[in-house]
Amino acid sequence: MKETTPIHKRIELPTFCISFGIIILFFIWAQLGENMGDLMKKILGILTHQFGAFYLILGFGCVIFAAWLALGPYNQIKLGKDTDEPMMGMVWSFIIEVKKEAL
């Protein structure tokens, strides 16, 4: 069943406005600010110095956990009602397009 409610009625306005505002401010700072690159380098340096290998292992662990969820015993859990059909099946052309855009 297709939802016919307009998108502007399904969006929580305060959450959207706050998130959008933060993104716009960050974008403006990135475009106009001269010190953003230095700040990002400092933050990365602090993270890698303080956390070291744990920082890399945590990221790798997240990838392994996602693969385990996708390939393990929980991959057959159906989200939604038992009678619901998927909005779209496994569309390989869509996956290829997304990967191509990421490059």
KEKE-3310 file (N, C-alpha, C; in steps of 0.2 Angstrom, whole numbers, plus 5000, padded with zeros to 4 digits):
npx = (5004:5003:5009:4999:5000:5006:5023:5027:5019:5023:5035:5045:5045:5052:5064:5069:5072:5082:5092:5094:5098:5110:5118:5119:5126:5138:5142:5143:5153:5164:5165:5169:5176:5193:5200:5196:5201:5213:5208:5201:5212:5218:5208:5208:5221:5221:5211:5217:5229:5225:5216:5222:5226:5214:5204:5204:5201:5189:5181:5183:5177:5164:5161:5162:5152:5141:5141:5140:5126:5120:5123:5121:5111:5101:5097:5085:5074:5059:5055:5042:5024:5018:5011:5015:5023:5039:5044:5052:5061:5077:5087:5098:5104:5101:5110:5122:5122:5122:5135:5143:5141:5147:5160)
npy = (4994:5011:5026:5040:5052:5069:5074:5085:5084:5073:5075:5079:5095:5103:5095:5093:5106:5110:5101:5103:5117:5116:5109:5118:5128:5122:5119:5133:5137:5129:5133:5147:5149:5150:5143:5130:5118:5117:5115:5103:5094:5095:5089:5076:5072:5072:5062:5050:5050:5048:5037:5028:5012:5007:5015:5012:4998:4999:5004:4994:4983:4988:4986:4972:4968:4973:4965:4953:4954:4955:4943:4933:4924:4933:4939:4935:4942:4950:4966:4976:4973:4956:4954:4964:4969:4970:4987:4988:4976:4967:4976:4976:4984:4997:4996:4996:5008:5017:5013:5017:5031:5034:5033)
npz = (5000:4996:5003:5005:5012:5012:5010:5018:5029:5036:5041:5055:5060:5070:5072:5059:5056:5065:5063:5049:5050:5057:5048:5037:5044:5047:5034:5028:5037:5033:5020:5021:5032:5038:5047:5048:5042:5049:5062:5060:5057:5070:5078:5072:5075:5089:5091:5085:5092:5106:5106:5097:5091:5095:5089:5076:5077:5082:5071:5062:5069:5069:5055:5054:5063:5056:5045:5051:5055:5043:5037:5046:5058:5060:5048:5042:5048:5048:5045:5050:5047:5046:5035:5026:5011:5003:4998:4987:4978:4979:4970:4959:4949:4955:4966:4960:4954:4965:4970:4960:4960:4972:4969)
capx = (5000:5007:5007:4997:5001:5011:5029:5027:5015:5026:5042:5044:5048:5058:5070:5071:5075:5088:5097:5096:5102:5117:5122:5120:5131:5144:5144:5146:5160:5168:5167:5171:5181:5200:5203:5192:5206:5217:5204:5199:5218:5219:5204:5210:5227:5219:5208:5222:5234:5222:5213:5227:5223:5207:5200:5204:5198:5182:5178:5183:5172:5157:5160:5161:5146:5136:5142:5137:5119:5117:5124:5120:5104:5096:5095:5078:5069:5055:5053:5035:5019:5019:5007:5018:5027:5044:5043:5056:5065:5084:5088:5106:5105:5101:5116:5128:5122:5125:5142:5146:5141:5151:5167)
capy = (5000:5017:5031:5046:5058:5073:5074:5090:5082:5067:5077:5083:5101:5105:5091:5095:5113:5110:5097:5107:5123:5114:5107:5124:5132:5119:5121:5140:5138:5125:5137:5153:5149:5148:5139:5124:5113:5116:5112:5096:5091:5094:5084:5069:5070:5070:5055:5045:5049:5046:5031:5024:5007:5006:5019:5008:4992:5000:5004:4987:4980:4990:4983:4965:4967:4974:4959:4947:4955:4954:4936:4928:4922:4939:4942:4934:4945:4954:4973:4978:4968:4950:4954:4969:4967:4975:4992:4986:4970:4968:4979:4976:4990:5002:4996:4998:5016:5020:5012:5021:5038:5035:5034)
capz = (5000:4995:5008:5002:5016:5009:5014:5023:5035:5039:5043:5061:5059:5074:5071:5053:5056:5069:5059:5043:5052:5059:5042:5034:5047:5046:5027:5028:5040:5028:5014:5022:5037:5036:5052:5049:5040:5055:5068:5059:5058:5077:5081:5070:5079:5096:5091:5084:5098:5112:5105:5094:5087:5097:5085:5070:5078:5083:5065:5059:5073:5066:5049:5055:5066:5051:5040:5054:5055:5036:5035:5052:5060:5060:5041:5040:5052:5043:5048:5048:5048:5042:5028:5022:5005:5002:4994:4981:4980:4978:4963:4958:4945:4960:4970:4955:4953:4971:4971:4955:4962:4978:4967)
cpx = (5004:5004:5005:4998:5007:5017:5030:5023:5018:5033:5041:5048:5053:5064:5073:5075:5081:5093:5099:5100:5109:5121:5123:5126:5138:5147:5147:5152:5165:5170:5170:5177:5188:5203:5200:5197:5210:5214:5203:5206:5219:5215:5206:5216:5225:5216:5213:5227:5231:5219:5218:5224:5216:5202:5199:5200:5191:5178:5178:5178:5165:5156:5159:5154:5140:5136:5138:5129:5116:5118:5122:5113:5099:5094:5088:5072:5066:5053:5046:5030:5021:5016:5010:5023:5033:5042:5047:5060:5073:5085:5095:5108:5106:5108:5122:5128:5124:5132:5146:5146:5145:5158:5168)
cpy = (5006:5022:5037:5053:5062:5073:5079:5089:5076:5069:5081:5089:5104:5101:5092:5101:5114:5107:5101:5113:5121:5112:5113:5128:5129:5120:5128:5140:5134:5129:5144:5154:5146:5143:5132:5118:5112:5113:5104:5091:5090:5089:5077:5067:5068:5063:5049:5044:5046:5039:5026:5018:5005:5010:5015:5001:4993:5001:4998:4983:4981:4986:4975:4964:4968:4968:4953:4948:4953:4946:4931:4926:4927:4942:4940:4937:4950:4961:4975:4972:4961:4950:4960:4966:4972:4981:4991:4980:4972:4970:4980:4982:4997:5002:4998:5005:5019:5019:5017:5029:5039:5036:5041)
cpz = (5000:5000:5004:5006:5013:5014:5020:5030:5039:5042:5050:5060:5063:5073:5065:5053:5059:5065:5053:5044:5054:5053:5038:5037:5046:5038:5025:5031:5036:5022:5015:5027:5035:5041:5052:5047:5046:5061:5066:5059:5066:5080:5079:5074:5086:5096:5090:5089:5104:5111:5101:5090:5089:5092:5078:5071:5079:5076:5061:5062:5070:5059:5050:5058:5061:5046:5044:5055:5048:5034:5040:5052:5059:5053:5039:5044:5048:5047:5045:5050:5044:5035:5024:5017:5005:4997:4987:4983:4979:4971:4962:4954:4950:4964:4966:4954:4959:4972:4966:4957:4968:4975:4964)
residu = (MET:LYS:GLU:THR:THR:PRO:ILE:HIS:LYS:ARG:ILE:GLU:LEU:PRO:THR:PHE:CYS:ILE:SER:PHE:GLY:ILE:ILE:ILE:LEU:PHE:PHE:ILE:TRP:ALA:GLN:LEU:GLY:GLU:ASN:MET:GLY:ASP:LEU:MET:LYS:LYS:ILE:LEU:GLY:ILE:LEU:THR:HIS:GLN:PHE:GLY:ALA:PHE:TYR:LEU:ILE:LEU:GLY:PHE:GLY:CYS:VAL:ILE:PHE:ALA:ALA:TRP:LEU:ALA:LEU:GLY:PRO:TYR:ASN:GLN:ILE:LYS:LEU:GLY:LYS:ASP:THR:ASP:GLU:PRO:MET:MET:GLY:MET:VAL:TRP:SER:PHE:ILE:ILE:GLU:VAL:LYS:LYS:GLU:ALA:LEU)
# end
